[in-house]
């Protein structure tokens, strides 16, 4: 790298070699600016196409004419510069959402992704890619968690989305350089804001016996609401999955219902109990194949809570656990465990990704089993005698042995 100033030029110039080609570049009237450019260009030549944050910032801020010359020398990718160097992160985010939409991601997910990433960008004051700092992101999310605005689960959700966004920027070559979010991992979730429990057999009986005779509310009659609960209890379906059901999804010859999972993109065939299948068949008899099965409201938890109140069921127990609509799914899983169903079979029926996820819901059963075990132990203790400790005639000096029971006869 050589710096000089030609007599007929006011600017300091540089000469250097790129892949055996001799290049000349007029930079600036300032010698210090030209020296800085010389260091940056030398770094460009040696970086192998992997730009650090300083190089990216320098390329973004140099005059267009100088940038074009570096592109001509092959030191900077033309496509990247022409289409993306001037884009803000907000503009990249628009393209990212279009990418998610093109990959058939659900509108709700796209809305959540945009909202989450926008909050992080605003909270960290990131405008362009060079601004992104993984430490600032985790600090911002940690401060939000400490302030009580988000929990551990929301922290991981926001961090995961932002990592997906930055990885997409680099993978699609919208920016050059290393991913600034590498090494910033999710935290281990140890707290759960929502605590729920499974219905006991008595609570389930009260709900299903009382609801059919209640008045119409939330756009459904009492009988329809009871049918919704029974369907959830015998299949483990989520409320979002029940909302999408149409008559054509039911196969009453095989007693199955086809459901598009609310989590993931797969469809599943779920078995129904014979009594629920028979009642669903009669209920759908006059409907067309394309008709929705239930006009289910958005707030199914509020609907169930109203029916629980009329049935005399406590919504929240002494341990602070609630009985919301998702508790019907918990109850389905708990009943599988009580019936002795193998956990891998239960995992398939629950449509969980791992056995560990299914096992987490077996805590409802384990706690009750532990209580029963302690009660059994207590009953056993009460039936045991409390005999007097008696010293035997075979004890030796300095050694004390005892037996329990009737005092033995001592030989004369």
Wavefront OBJ file of the C-alpha trace (Angstrom):
o trace
v 0.000 0.000 0.000
v 1.548 3.317 -1.116
v 0.289 6.842 -0.390
v 1.232 9.762 -2.628
v -0.076 13.064 -3.975
v 0.213 13.771 -7.679
v 1.162 17.266 -8.706
v -1.944 17.851 -10.773
v -4.349 16.493 -8.120
v -5.457 18.011 -4.829
v -6.304 14.605 -3.326
v -4.019 12.090 -1.717
v -4.052 8.796 -3.614
v -3.316 5.168 -2.833
v -1.848 2.391 -4.945
v -2.268 -1.287 -4.011
v -2.547 -4.745 -5.578
v -5.742 -6.842 -5.712
v -5.281 -10.385 -7.041
v -2.205 -9.312 -8.970
v -3.895 -6.244 -10.392
v -2.424 -2.822 -9.664
v -5.095 -0.340 -8.508
v -4.937 3.435 -8.040
v -7.479 5.301 -5.916
v -7.844 9.030 -5.227
v -9.232 9.305 -1.707
v -9.250 12.698 0.023
v -7.524 16.031 0.397
v -6.872 15.076 4.029
v -3.857 12.934 4.656
v -5.310 11.489 7.897
v -8.529 10.463 6.113
v -6.460 8.832 3.376
v -4.361 6.955 5.945
v -7.577 5.666 7.562
v -8.836 4.567 4.155
v -5.514 2.799 3.550
v -5.951 0.746 6.737
v -9.545 -0.105 5.858
v -8.702 -1.114 2.294
v -5.870 -3.311 3.532
v -8.333 -4.935 5.948
v -10.770 -5.459 3.039
v -8.083 -7.175 0.994
v -7.209 -9.544 3.868
v -10.712 -10.236 5.305
v -11.720 -12.871 2.753
v -15.187 -11.368 2.395
v -16.006 -11.497 6.138
v -16.471 -7.942 7.337
v -16.288 -6.900 10.963
v -18.460 -4.136 12.441
v -15.857 -1.397 11.837
v -15.483 -2.278 8.153
v -19.246 -2.413 7.632
v -19.694 0.985 9.251
v -16.856 2.483 7.203
v -18.287 1.141 3.915
v -21.716 2.472 4.834
v -20.394 6.005 5.434
v -17.850 6.540 2.624
v -18.783 8.621 -0.473
v -20.694 6.784 -3.190
v -17.957 7.401 -5.760
v -15.291 5.820 -3.532
v -17.600 2.863 -2.786
v -18.206 2.341 -6.518
v -14.472 2.238 -7.145
v -13.989 -0.397 -4.433
v -16.800 -2.405 -6.036
v -14.997 -2.135 -9.369
v -11.810 -3.467 -7.768
v -13.785 -6.464 -6.470
v -13.291 -5.614 -2.796
v -17.012 -5.158 -2.079
v -19.971 -7.168 -3.390
v -21.905 -5.013 -5.890
v -25.311 -6.666 -5.349
v -25.105 -6.207 -1.617
v -24.144 -2.543 -1.906
v -26.638 -1.605 -4.590
v -29.701 -3.135 -2.983
v -29.089 -3.221 0.746
v -26.384 -0.976 2.112
v -28.744 1.964 2.486
v -31.636 -0.034 3.981
v -32.600 0.537 7.568
v -33.498 -2.317 9.919
v -37.131 -1.206 9.724
v -37.058 -1.757 5.950
v -35.340 -5.122 6.406
v -38.076 -6.052 8.889
v -40.751 -5.379 6.263
v -38.951 -7.754 3.895
v -38.559 -10.314 6.694
v -42.316 -10.327 7.304
v -42.895 -10.778 3.560
v -40.497 -13.729 3.705
v -42.474 -15.296 6.573
v -45.712 -14.750 4.678
v -44.272 -16.400 1.559
v -43.342 -19.420 3.705
v -46.940 -19.823 4.881
v -46.376 -18.674 8.427
v -49.614 -17.813 10.162
v -50.741 -14.165 10.376
v -50.718 -14.317 14.172
v -47.070 -15.445 14.218
v -46.068 -12.740 11.720
v -47.818 -10.080 13.815
v -46.086 -11.302 16.992
v -42.699 -11.432 15.231
v -43.007 -7.888 13.896
v -44.193 -6.490 17.239
v -41.429 -8.242 19.183
v -38.596 -7.210 16.856
v -39.891 -3.625 16.629
v -39.915 -3.355 20.434
v -36.352 -4.635 20.631
v -35.112 -2.302 17.882
v -36.771 0.699 19.544
v -35.652 -0.281 23.056
v -32.021 -0.676 21.937
v -32.142 2.269 19.479
v -30.916 0.157 16.542
v -31.304 1.846 13.160
v -28.921 -0.062 10.857
v -27.301 -3.484 11.039
v -24.006 -2.077 12.301
v -25.824 -0.824 15.416
v -26.830 -4.315 16.557
v -25.084 -5.450 19.720
v -26.065 -8.742 21.317
v -25.168 -7.484 24.783
v -27.529 -4.507 24.408
v -30.345 -6.832 23.342
v -29.981 -9.172 26.326
v -29.580 -6.199 28.686
v -32.776 -4.597 27.360
v -34.736 -7.844 27.743
v -33.290 -8.493 31.212
v -34.296 -5.019 32.397
v -37.809 -5.598 31.057
v -37.976 -8.887 32.964
v -36.720 -7.319 36.189
v -39.329 -4.582 35.842
v -42.030 -7.248 35.632
v -43.032 -6.374 32.061
v -42.126 -9.813 30.722
v -41.412 -13.215 32.243
v -38.804 -15.833 31.458
v -40.893 -17.324 28.673
v -41.425 -13.935 26.995
v -37.698 -13.189 27.385
v -36.833 -16.347 25.445
v -39.555 -15.689 22.869
v -38.259 -12.175 22.117
v -34.607 -13.224 22.080
v -35.313 -16.195 19.820
v -37.184 -14.022 17.292
v -34.423 -11.422 17.201
v -31.793 -14.135 16.650
v -33.896 -15.539 13.784
v -34.102 -12.038 12.263
v -30.331 -11.360 12.362
v -29.553 -14.860 11.092
v -31.934 -14.275 8.165
v -30.208 -10.998 7.314
v -26.849 -12.751 7.003
v -28.095 -15.983 5.419
v -29.910 -14.046 2.666
v -26.806 -11.849 2.168
v -28.704 -8.705 2.956
v -25.755 -7.667 5.127
v -22.127 -8.726 5.301
v -20.209 -9.796 8.360
v -20.666 -12.006 11.402
v -23.919 -12.555 13.270
v -23.870 -10.194 16.306
v -26.292 -12.472 18.217
v -24.087 -15.579 18.201
v -23.280 -16.708 21.749
v -26.295 -15.051 23.383
v -28.336 -18.062 24.493
v -31.830 -18.501 25.872
v -32.260 -18.726 29.631
v -33.593 -21.769 31.469
v -37.250 -21.247 32.302
v -37.928 -21.987 35.963
v -41.098 -19.999 36.539
v -44.510 -20.232 34.978
v -46.966 -17.377 35.366
v -49.983 -19.502 34.512
v -50.612 -22.412 36.866
v -53.355 -24.818 35.962
v -54.556 -28.201 37.125
v -56.610 -31.101 35.830
v -60.267 -31.622 36.682
v -60.971 -34.199 39.345
v -63.477 -36.929 38.484
v -66.097 -35.185 40.654
v -65.482 -31.786 39.031
v -65.693 -33.291 35.560
v -68.987 -34.994 36.423
v -70.475 -31.760 37.800
v -69.445 -29.791 34.721
v -70.852 -32.259 32.191
v -74.082 -32.873 34.124
v -74.868 -29.201 34.798
v -73.829 -27.406 31.571
v -76.423 -28.937 29.165
v -79.263 -27.363 31.180
v -77.754 -23.853 31.388
v -78.925 -20.906 29.296
v -77.431 -19.902 25.961
v -74.375 -17.665 26.244
v -71.200 -16.958 24.295
v -73.235 -17.796 21.148
v -73.669 -21.455 22.205
v -76.460 -23.311 23.978
v -75.706 -25.225 27.158
v -75.835 -28.522 25.247
v -73.375 -27.228 22.623
v -70.960 -26.012 25.271
v -71.115 -29.386 27.046
v -70.400 -31.077 23.706
v -67.354 -28.842 23.235
v -66.050 -29.828 26.680
v -66.663 -33.536 26.058
v -64.848 -33.383 22.715
v -61.849 -31.683 24.361
v -61.838 -34.186 27.239
v -61.815 -37.255 24.987
v -59.317 -36.006 22.359
v -57.127 -33.413 24.110
v -57.925 -30.847 21.403
v -57.016 -27.196 21.962
v -59.638 -24.454 21.732
v -58.067 -23.075 18.530
v -58.332 -26.505 16.912
v -61.986 -26.906 17.874
v -62.791 -23.479 16.375
v -61.565 -24.629 12.934
v -63.560 -27.866 12.843
v -66.006 -28.473 9.990
v -68.386 -31.353 9.488
v -66.179 -32.807 6.732
v -63.383 -33.300 9.275
v -65.340 -36.077 11.031
v -65.282 -39.754 10.006
v -68.006 -41.430 12.027
v -67.289 -44.865 10.550
v -63.858 -44.838 12.181
v -64.870 -42.529 15.075
v -62.074 -40.076 14.172
v -61.766 -36.341 13.657
v -59.144 -34.706 11.454
v -57.568 -31.666 13.025
v -55.105 -29.108 11.772
v -52.838 -28.538 14.730
v -52.773 -24.985 16.103
v -49.052 -25.514 16.757
v -47.155 -26.676 13.683
v -48.362 -27.361 10.168
v -49.296 -31.038 10.323
v -52.756 -32.573 10.427
v -53.715 -35.426 12.745
v -56.462 -38.028 12.960
v -57.770 -38.189 16.535
v -59.881 -40.996 17.934
v -63.109 -40.184 19.796
v -64.893 -42.260 22.389
v -68.003 -44.021 21.051
v -70.484 -41.971 23.093
v -68.979 -38.635 22.029
v -68.823 -39.782 18.390
v -72.500 -40.793 18.489
v -73.582 -37.457 19.986
v -71.446 -35.490 17.514
v -72.990 -37.438 14.628
v -76.502 -36.595 15.776
v -75.566 -32.943 16.359
v -74.067 -32.581 12.861
v -76.809 -34.493 11.069
v -78.429 -31.417 9.502
v -75.230 -29.471 8.789
v -73.474 -29.249 5.417
v -69.919 -30.664 5.005
v -68.396 -27.162 4.782
v -70.272 -25.840 7.824
v -68.332 -24.991 10.959
v -69.124 -27.323 13.834
v -69.189 -24.719 16.630
v -69.434 -20.942 16.556
v -66.897 -20.834 19.334
v -66.110 -17.471 20.948
v -62.607 -16.068 21.263
v -62.478 -16.168 25.076
v -63.183 -19.834 25.757
v -61.610 -19.532 29.221
v -64.263 -17.002 30.241
v -66.999 -19.255 28.834
v -65.797 -22.260 30.814
v -65.350 -20.215 33.968
v -68.994 -19.101 33.838
v -70.144 -22.724 33.493
v -67.843 -23.816 36.326
v -69.395 -21.219 38.593
v -72.906 -22.486 37.854
v -71.737 -26.066 38.435
v -70.268 -25.166 41.835
v -66.647 -25.772 40.784
v -63.876 -23.638 42.250
v -61.902 -21.947 39.464
v -58.742 -21.578 41.572
v -57.624 -23.991 44.267
v -55.625 -23.317 47.445
v -52.345 -23.788 45.552
v -53.264 -21.023 43.087
v -53.880 -23.388 40.142
v -56.665 -22.533 37.712
v -59.202 -24.568 35.767
v -59.252 -22.850 32.359
v -60.075 -24.319 28.948
v -56.579 -25.761 28.520
v -57.169 -27.685 31.755
v -59.437 -29.953 29.699
v -56.345 -30.997 27.743
v -54.445 -31.484 31.014
v -57.308 -33.687 32.208
v -57.123 -35.807 29.050
v -53.396 -36.386 29.631
v -53.906 -37.098 33.336
v -56.616 -39.671 32.620
v -54.287 -41.434 30.179
v -51.754 -41.776 32.986
v -54.374 -43.025 35.454
v -55.490 -45.605 32.867
v -51.917 -46.942 32.715
v -51.264 -45.805 29.126
v -47.554 -45.962 28.278
v -46.001 -42.513 28.159
v -44.846 -42.865 24.529
v -48.427 -43.682 23.498
v -49.652 -40.727 25.546
v -47.081 -38.519 23.816
v -48.498 -39.504 20.422
v -52.085 -38.927 21.547
v -51.161 -35.546 23.046
v -49.191 -34.695 19.867
v -46.215 -33.479 21.862
v -42.752 -33.129 20.342
v -40.996 -34.888 23.242
v -41.782 -37.394 25.980
v -40.480 -34.867 28.534
v -43.198 -32.414 27.535
v -45.862 -35.064 28.091
v -44.331 -36.150 31.396
v -44.624 -32.610 32.736
v -48.397 -32.945 32.775
v -48.209 -36.225 34.699
v -47.375 -34.177 37.796
v -51.135 -33.975 38.366
v -51.127 -37.751 38.778
v -47.857 -37.996 40.655
v -48.933 -35.502 43.307
v -52.171 -37.403 43.976
v -50.243 -40.692 44.046
v -47.800 -39.265 46.566
v -50.659 -38.119 48.798
v -52.256 -41.571 48.586
v -48.919 -43.208 49.403
v -48.412 -41.050 52.498
v -51.975 -41.758 53.662
v -51.399 -45.490 53.179
v -48.167 -45.272 55.157
v -49.968 -43.375 57.924
v -52.708 -46.023 58.085
v -50.088 -48.756 58.241
v -48.333 -46.998 61.118
v -51.572 -46.711 63.064
v -52.199 -50.477 62.817
v -48.721 -51.381 64.114
v -48.411 -52.227 67.876
v -46.283 -50.112 70.168
v -44.558 -52.879 72.134
v -42.323 -52.491 75.113
v -38.600 -52.872 74.531
v -37.401 -55.894 76.460
v -33.821 -56.827 77.285
v -32.989 -60.391 76.289
v -31.241 -62.971 78.484
v -28.443 -63.357 75.931
v -27.101 -59.835 76.272
v -23.463 -59.573 77.116
v -21.849 -56.977 79.256
v -21.567 -53.670 77.436
v -23.881 -54.699 74.564
v -27.560 -53.864 74.687
v -29.874 -55.712 72.302
v -33.651 -55.329 72.181
v -36.495 -57.263 70.625
v -40.073 -56.184 70.077
v -43.004 -58.286 71.171
v -43.741 -60.678 73.973
v -41.154 -61.043 76.733
v -39.337 -64.356 76.193
v -39.135 -66.938 78.901
v -35.827 -66.926 80.726
v -34.262 -70.321 81.306
v -33.766 -71.206 84.915
l 1 2 3 4 5 6 7 8 9 10 11 12 13 14 15 16 17 18 19 20 21 22 23 24 25 26 27 28 29 30 31 32 33 34 35 36 37 38 39 40 41 42 43 44 45 46 47 48 49 50 51 52 53 54 55 56 57 58 59 60 61 62 63 64 65 66 67 68 69 70 71 72 73 74 75 76 77 78 79 80 81 82 83 84 85 86 87 88 89 90 91 92 93 94 95 96 97 98 99 100 101 102 103 104 105 106 107 108 109 110 111 112 113 114 115 116 117 118 119 120 121 122 123 124 125 126 127 128 129 130 131 132 133 134 135 136 137 138 139 140 141 142 143 144 145 146 147 148 149 150 151 152 153 154 155 156 157 158 159 160 161 162 163 164 165 166 167 168 169 170 171 172 173 174 175 176 177 178 179 180 181 182 183 184 185 186 187 188 189 190 191 192 193 194 195 196 197 198 199 200 201 202 203 204 205 206 207 208 209 210 211 212 213 214 215 216 217 218 219 220 221 222 223 224 225 226 227 228 229 230 231 232 233 234 235 236 237 238 239 240 241 242 243 244 245 246 247 248 249 250 251 252 253 254 255 256 257 258 259 260 261 262 263 264 265 266 267 268 269 270 271 272 273 274 275 276 277 278 279 280 281 282 283 284 285 286 287 288 289 290 291 292 293 294 295 296 297 298 299 300 301 302 303 304 305 306 307 308 309 310 311 312 313 314 315 316 317 318 319 320 321 322 323 324 325 326 327 328 329 330 331 332 333 334 335 336 337 338 339 340 341 342 343 344 345 346 347 348 349 350 351 352 353 354 355 356 357 358 359 360 361 362 363 364 365 366 367 368 369 370 371 372 373 374 375 376 377 378 379 380 381 382 383 384 385 386 387 388 389 390 391 392 393 394 395 396 397 398 399 400 401 402 403 404 405 406 407 408 409 410 411 412
